[in-house]
Amino acid sequence: MVKKMSKFALIGAAGYIAPRHMAAIKDTKNDLIAAMDPNDSVGIIDSYFPNASFFTEIERFDRHIHKLSKTNDKIDYLSICSPNYLHDSHIRLGLRNYCNVICEKPLIINPKNIIYLKELEEEFGKKVYTVLQLRYHDKILELKDYYKDSNKKINIDLNYITSRGKWYLHSWKGDSSKSGGLAANIGIHFFDMLIWIFGNPLSLNVFEKTDYKISGILDLEFAKVRWSLSIDSRDLPEHCKQSGQRAYRSLMIDGKEFEFSSGFTDLHTVTYKNILAGNGFGLEDAMASLNIVKDIRSSKTNFNY
C-alpha cells in the first residue's frame, strides 16, 4: 500500500530553526503547501519546497488554510516556528482549521493555557505535538535506560554557555514576556531531558538571574541538579576563548562528563517520523519543563512542588 502524502503548512519560515522542519517534512516524503512569515527573506524555501504558497500576513495565511480545509487539499499538519509568545495563538489557529499541530519549544509561555488547548483538541478532533528532540538522542536514550531501575540520588552539574551578541536583548528573545526568559530560550530542552530521566521536580532554588545569566539548583526525585545557563561570552572557559569557540556545554553526572555533543543532525526528522506514526509527545509531556521555566522567571527564588 502506498503511503498517503501528508500536507503541511508552516508559520515562521525565516527563522533559525525553520530549515530543520522543512528538511524533516521533505525527508519524511511529505509536502509543504503553504508558509508564512512577516519577514520575506525566505529563499531557503526554494531548497525544499519551491512551489509552496507564501504569505507575510497571518490573516491571509489563516484564510488560505481555512479555504483548503473545505477541500481535498486540506492541511494535515501545521508546523510552528514563530516567536515563543505567539505559539499559543498559532496553535489555536491550527486547531480551528482542523490541523494537527507540531510546535517548537517552548510550547507556550503560560503553562495554565494547556487546559484550553486540550479543550480545543477535543473540540476539533486534532492533536498538538511538541518538539522534544533530545528524547530521541541515542546517548540520552542510553542514559535513561541505564538509570531506569536506580533509586539512588545522583549529583548533576549542567553548565551551558551559548554566546549572543548585543542584538539579543533588543530582539523579542530579550523580552521575557515574549520569550519566556533565558531559561525558556536556551534551557528548556535540558530541563525536559533531566526531568524525563530522573523524575519529577521536588524543589527549585534560583541563585542568580540577570539578562545574561541564570543559575540555581533543581531537585528531582533521583537527582540534584546544579545548573547554570549563560549567553555571556565572558563566562566561556579559557580554552574556548582561545580557540574562538562561541558555545560550551558540560553535563557532569556524579563527577563524570556525559558526552552528547554529536548526534543532533537528524533529530527533527526522527521527531516527525514519530509524530506521523502517532507516537509524538503531546501537551502533557511539555508541562513539567514549562512549569520550571515559568518559576525561574518569577520574582521568587524558592519553589516546592
Secondary structure, 3 states (H helix, E strand, C coil): CCCCCCEEEEECCCCCCHHHHHHHHHHCCCEEEEEECCCCCCHHHHHCCCCCEEECCHHHHHHHHHHHCCCCCCCCEEEECCCHHHHHHHHHHHHHCCCEEEECCCCCCCHHHHHHHHHHHHHHCCCEEECCHHHHCHHHHHHHHHCCCCCCCEEEEEEEEECCCCHHHHCHHHCHHHHCCHHHHHHHHHHHHHHHHHCCEEEEEEEEECCCEEEEEEEECCEEEEEEEECCHHHCCHHHHHHCCCEEEEEEECCEECCCCCCCCCHHHHHHHHHHCCCCECHHHHHHHHHHHHHHCCCCCEEEC
